[in-house]
Amino acid sequence: MKINIEIECTPEEARSFMGLPDVSVANNVYVENIAKAMQGISNPDQLQQYASALAPMGQVGLKLFQSFVEGGMKAAQGGSKPSE
């Protein structure tokens, strides 16, 4: 048996319902610091260097985030089915 439940709520409501902390202030500081660091970047190599230095956990965090995004894209495209 399979049951699907859909709940419409904002991200803030979902975070509160699940008991997760509000990290919006820390996120705003992080995004602001990245935006400041990215000013004046002229090539992709510089961008990679800055992103890996500023990312949480350095290069490991960047790779983890990249694999998370790629996995989400595959799942959204129906790529979670076993390949034949």
Distance bins in CASP14 RR format, pairs under 12 A and 6 or more apart:
PFRMAT RR
TARGET T0000
AUTHOR 0000-0000-0000
RMODE 2
METHOD distances of the structure
MODEL  1
7 13 0 0 0 0 1 0 0 0 0 0 0
7 14 1 0 0 1 0 0 0 0 0 0 0
7 17 0 0 0 0 1 0 0 0 0 0 0
7 18 0 0 0 0 0 1 0 0 0 0 0
8 14 0 0 0 0 1 0 0 0 0 0 0
9 15 0 0 0 0 1 0 0 0 0 0 0
9 16 0 0 0 0 1 0 0 0 0 0 0
9 17 1 0 0 1 0 0 0 0 0 0 0
9 18 0 0 0 0 0 1 0 0 0 0 0
10 16 0 0 0 0 1 0 0 0 0 0 0
10 17 0 0 0 0 0 1 0 0 0 0 0
11 17 0 0 0 0 0 1 0 0 0 0 0
11 18 0 0 0 0 0 1 0 0 0 0 0
11 20 0 0 0 0 0 1 0 0 0 0 0
11 22 0 0 0 0 0 1 0 0 0 0 0
11 23 0 0 0 0 0 1 0 0 0 0 0
11 24 0 0 0 0 1 0 0 0 0 0 0
11 27 0 0 0 0 0 1 0 0 0 0 0
12 18 0 0 0 0 0 1 0 0 0 0 0
12 19 0 0 0 0 0 1 0 0 0 0 0
12 20 0 0 0 0 0 1 0 0 0 0 0
12 21 0 0 0 0 0 1 0 0 0 0 0
12 22 1 0 0 1 0 0 0 0 0 0 0
12 23 0 0 0 0 0 1 0 0 0 0 0
12 24 0 0 0 0 1 0 0 0 0 0 0
13 19 0 0 0 0 0 1 0 0 0 0 0
13 20 0 0 0 0 0 1 0 0 0 0 0
13 22 0 0 0 0 0 1 0 0 0 0 0
14 20 0 0 0 0 1 0 0 0 0 0 0
14 22 0 0 0 0 0 1 0 0 0 0 0
15 21 1 0 0 1 0 0 0 0 0 0 0
15 22 1 0 0 1 0 0 0 0 0 0 0
15 23 0 0 0 0 1 0 0 0 0 0 0
15 24 0 0 0 0 1 0 0 0 0 0 0
15 27 0 0 0 0 0 1 0 0 0 0 0
16 22 1 0 0 1 0 0 0 0 0 0 0
21 27 0 0 0 0 0 1 0 0 0 0 0
22 28 0 0 0 0 0 1 0 0 0 0 0
23 29 0 0 0 0 0 1 0 0 0 0 0
23 30 0 0 0 0 1 0 0 0 0 0 0
23 31 0 0 0 0 0 1 0 0 0 0 0
23 56 0 0 0 0 0 1 0 0 0 0 0
24 30 0 0 0 0 0 1 0 0 0 0 0
24 31 0 0 0 0 0 1 0 0 0 0 0
25 31 0 0 0 0 0 1 0 0 0 0 0
25 32 0 0 0 0 0 1 0 0 0 0 0
26 32 0 0 0 0 0 1 0 0 0 0 0
26 33 0 0 0 0 0 1 0 0 0 0 0
26 56 0 0 0 0 0 1 0 0 0 0 0
27 33 0 0 0 0 0 1 0 0 0 0 0
27 34 0 0 0 0 0 1 0 0 0 0 0
27 56 0 0 0 0 0 1 0 0 0 0 0
28 34 0 0 0 0 0 1 0 0 0 0 0
28 35 0 0 0 0 0 1 0 0 0 0 0
29 35 0 0 0 0 0 1 0 0 0 0 0
29 36 0 0 0 0 0 1 0 0 0 0 0
29 54 0 0 0 0 0 1 0 0 0 0 0
30 36 0 0 0 0 0 1 0 0 0 0 0
30 37 0 0 0 0 0 1 0 0 0 0 0
30 54 0 0 0 0 1 0 0 0 0 0 0
30 55 0 0 0 0 1 0 0 0 0 0 0
30 56 0 0 0 0 1 0 0 0 0 0 0
31 37 0 0 0 0 0 1 0 0 0 0 0
31 38 0 0 0 0 0 1 0 0 0 0 0
31 54 0 0 0 0 0 1 0 0 0 0 0
32 38 0 0 0 0 0 1 0 0 0 0 0
32 39 0 0 0 0 0 1 0 0 0 0 0
32 54 0 0 0 0 0 1 0 0 0 0 0
33 39 0 0 0 0 0 1 0 0 0 0 0
33 50 0 0 0 0 0 1 0 0 0 0 0
33 51 0 0 0 0 0 1 0 0 0 0 0
33 53 0 0 0 0 0 1 0 0 0 0 0
33 54 1 0 0 1 0 0 0 0 0 0 0
33 55 0 0 0 0 0 1 0 0 0 0 0
33 56 0 0 0 0 0 1 0 0 0 0 0
34 41 0 0 0 0 0 1 0 0 0 0 0
34 47 0 0 0 0 0 1 0 0 0 0 0
34 50 1 0 0 1 0 0 0 0 0 0 0
34 51 1 0 0 1 0 0 0 0 0 0 0
34 52 0 0 0 0 0 1 0 0 0 0 0
34 53 0 0 0 0 0 1 0 0 0 0 0
34 54 1 0 1 0 0 0 0 0 0 0 0
34 55 0 0 0 0 1 0 0 0 0 0 0
34 56 0 0 0 0 0 1 0 0 0 0 0
34 62 0 0 0 0 0 1 0 0 0 0 0
35 41 0 0 0 0 0 1 0 0 0 0 0
35 50 0 0 0 0 0 1 0 0 0 0 0
35 54 0 0 0 0 0 1 0 0 0 0 0
36 50 0 0 0 0 0 1 0 0 0 0 0
36 54 0 0 0 0 1 0 0 0 0 0 0
37 46 0 0 0 0 0 1 0 0 0 0 0
37 47 0 0 0 0 1 0 0 0 0 0 0
37 49 0 0 0 0 0 1 0 0 0 0 0
37 50 1 0 1 0 0 0 0 0 0 0 0
37 51 0 0 0 0 1 0 0 0 0 0 0
37 52 0 0 0 0 0 1 0 0 0 0 0
37 53 0 0 0 0 1 0 0 0 0 0 0
37 54 1 0 1 0 0 0 0 0 0 0 0
37 55 0 0 0 0 0 1 0 0 0 0 0
38 44 0 0 0 0 0 1 0 0 0 0 0
38 46 0 0 0 0 1 0 0 0 0 0 0
38 47 1 0 0 1 0 0 0 0 0 0 0
38 48 0 0 0 0 0 1 0 0 0 0 0
38 49 0 0 0 0 0 1 0 0 0 0 0
38 50 1 0 0 1 0 0 0 0 0 0 0
38 51 0 0 0 0 1 0 0 0 0 0 0
38 53 0 0 0 0 0 1 0 0 0 0 0
38 54 0 0 0 0 1 0 0 0 0 0 0
39 46 0 0 0 0 0 1 0 0 0 0 0
39 47 0 0 0 0 0 1 0 0 0 0 0
39 50 0 0 0 0 0 1 0 0 0 0 0
40 46 0 0 0 0 1 0 0 0 0 0 0
40 47 0 0 0 0 0 1 0 0 0 0 0
40 50 0 0 0 0 1 0 0 0 0 0 0
41 47 1 0 1 0 0 0 0 0 0 0 0
41 48 0 0 0 0 1 0 0 0 0 0 0
41 49 0 0 0 0 1 0 0 0 0 0 0
41 50 1 0 0 1 0 0 0 0 0 0 0
41 51 0 0 0 0 1 0 0 0 0 0 0
41 54 0 0 0 0 0 1 0 0 0 0 0
42 50 0 0 0 0 0 1 0 0 0 0 0
43 49 0 0 0 0 1 0 0 0 0 0 0
43 50 0 0 0 0 0 1 0 0 0 0 0
44 50 0 0 0 0 0 1 0 0 0 0 0
44 51 0 0 0 0 0 1 0 0 0 0 0
45 51 0 0 0 0 0 1 0 0 0 0 0
45 52 0 0 0 0 0 1 0 0 0 0 0
46 52 0 0 0 0 0 1 0 0 0 0 0
46 53 0 0 0 0 0 1 0 0 0 0 0
47 53 0 0 0 0 0 1 0 0 0 0 0
47 54 0 0 0 0 0 1 0 0 0 0 0
47 55 0 0 0 0 0 1 0 0 0 0 0
47 62 0 0 0 0 0 1 0 0 0 0 0
48 54 0 0 0 0 0 1 0 0 0 0 0
48 55 0 0 0 0 0 1 0 0 0 0 0
48 58 0 0 0 0 0 1 0 0 0 0 0
48 59 0 0 0 0 1 0 0 0 0 0 0
48 62 0 0 0 0 1 0 0 0 0 0 0
48 63 0 0 0 0 0 1 0 0 0 0 0
48 66 0 0 0 0 0 1 0 0 0 0 0
49 55 0 0 0 0 0 1 0 0 0 0 0
49 58 0 0 0 0 0 1 0 0 0 0 0
49 59 0 0 0 0 0 1 0 0 0 0 0
49 62 0 0 0 0 0 1 0 0 0 0 0
50 58 0 0 0 0 0 1 0 0 0 0 0
50 62 0 0 0 0 0 1 0 0 0 0 0
51 58 0 0 0 0 1 0 0 0 0 0 0
51 59 0 0 0 0 1 0 0 0 0 0 0
51 61 0 0 0 0 0 1 0 0 0 0 0
51 62 1 0 0 1 0 0 0 0 0 0 0
51 63 0 0 0 0 0 1 0 0 0 0 0
51 65 0 0 0 0 1 0 0 0 0 0 0
51 66 0 0 0 0 0 1 0 0 0 0 0
52 58 1 0 1 0 0 0 0 0 0 0 0
52 59 1 0 1 0 0 0 0 0 0 0 0
52 60 0 0 0 0 1 0 0 0 0 0 0
52 61 0 0 0 0 1 0 0 0 0 0 0
52 62 1 0 1 0 0 0 0 0 0 0 0
52 63 0 0 0 0 1 0 0 0 0 0 0
52 64 0 0 0 0 0 1 0 0 0 0 0
52 65 0 0 0 0 0 1 0 0 0 0 0
52 66 0 0 0 0 0 1 0 0 0 0 0
53 59 0 0 0 0 1 0 0 0 0 0 0
53 61 0 0 0 0 0 1 0 0 0 0 0
53 62 0 0 0 0 1 0 0 0 0 0 0
54 61 0 0 0 0 0 1 0 0 0 0 0
54 62 0 0 0 0 1 0 0 0 0 0 0
54 65 0 0 0 0 0 1 0 0 0 0 0
55 61 1 0 1 0 0 0 0 0 0 0 0
55 62 1 0 1 0 0 0 0 0 0 0 0
55 63 0 0 0 0 1 0 0 0 0 0 0
55 64 0 0 0 0 1 0 0 0 0 0 0
55 65 1 0 0 1 0 0 0 0 0 0 0
55 66 0 0 0 0 1 0 0 0 0 0 0
56 62 0 0 0 0 1 0 0 0 0 0 0
56 63 0 0 0 0 0 1 0 0 0 0 0
56 64 0 0 0 0 1 0 0 0 0 0 0
56 65 0 0 0 0 1 0 0 0 0 0 0
57 63 0 0 0 0 1 0 0 0 0 0 0
57 64 1 0 0 1 0 0 0 0 0 0 0
57 65 0 0 0 0 1 0 0 0 0 0 0
58 64 0 0 0 0 1 0 0 0 0 0 0
58 65 0 0 0 0 0 1 0 0 0 0 0
59 65 0 0 0 0 0 1 0 0 0 0 0
59 66 0 0 0 0 0 1 0 0 0 0 0
60 66 0 0 0 0 0 1 0 0 0 0 0
60 67 0 0 0 0 0 1 0 0 0 0 0
61 67 0 0 0 0 1 0 0 0 0 0 0
61 68 0 0 0 0 1 0 0 0 0 0 0
61 69 0 0 0 0 0 1 0 0 0 0 0
62 68 0 0 0 0 0 1 0 0 0 0 0
62 69 0 0 0 0 0 1 0 0 0 0 0
63 69 0 0 0 0 0 1 0 0 0 0 0
63 70 0 0 0 0 0 1 0 0 0 0 0
64 70 0 0 0 0 0 1 0 0 0 0 0
64 71 0 0 0 0 0 1 0 0 0 0 0
65 71 0 0 0 0 0 1 0 0 0 0 0
65 72 0 0 0 0 0 1 0 0 0 0 0
66 72 0 0 0 0 0 1 0 0 0 0 0
66 73 0 0 0 0 0 1 0 0 0 0 0
67 73 0 0 0 0 0 1 0 0 0 0 0
67 74 0 0 0 0 0 1 0 0 0 0 0
68 74 0 0 0 0 0 1 0 0 0 0 0
68 75 0 0 0 0 0 1 0 0 0 0 0
69 75 0 0 0 0 0 1 0 0 0 0 0
69 76 0 0 0 0 0 1 0 0 0 0 0
70 76 0 0 0 0 0 1 0 0 0 0 0
70 77 0 0 0 0 0 1 0 0 0 0 0
70 79 0 0 0 0 0 1 0 0 0 0 0
71 77 0 0 0 0 1 0 0 0 0 0 0
71 78 0 0 0 0 0 1 0 0 0 0 0
71 79 0 0 0 0 1 0 0 0 0 0 0
71 80 0 0 0 0 1 0 0 0 0 0 0
72 78 0 0 0 0 1 0 0 0 0 0 0
72 79 0 0 0 0 1 0 0 0 0 0 0
72 80 0 0 0 0 1 0 0 0 0 0 0
73 79 0 0 0 0 1 0 0 0 0 0 0
73 80 0 0 0 0 0 1 0 0 0 0 0
74 80 1 0 0 1 0 0 0 0 0 0 0
74 81 0 0 0 0 1 0 0 0 0 0 0
74 83 0 0 0 0 0 1 0 0 0 0 0
75 81 0 0 0 0 1 0 0 0 0 0 0
END
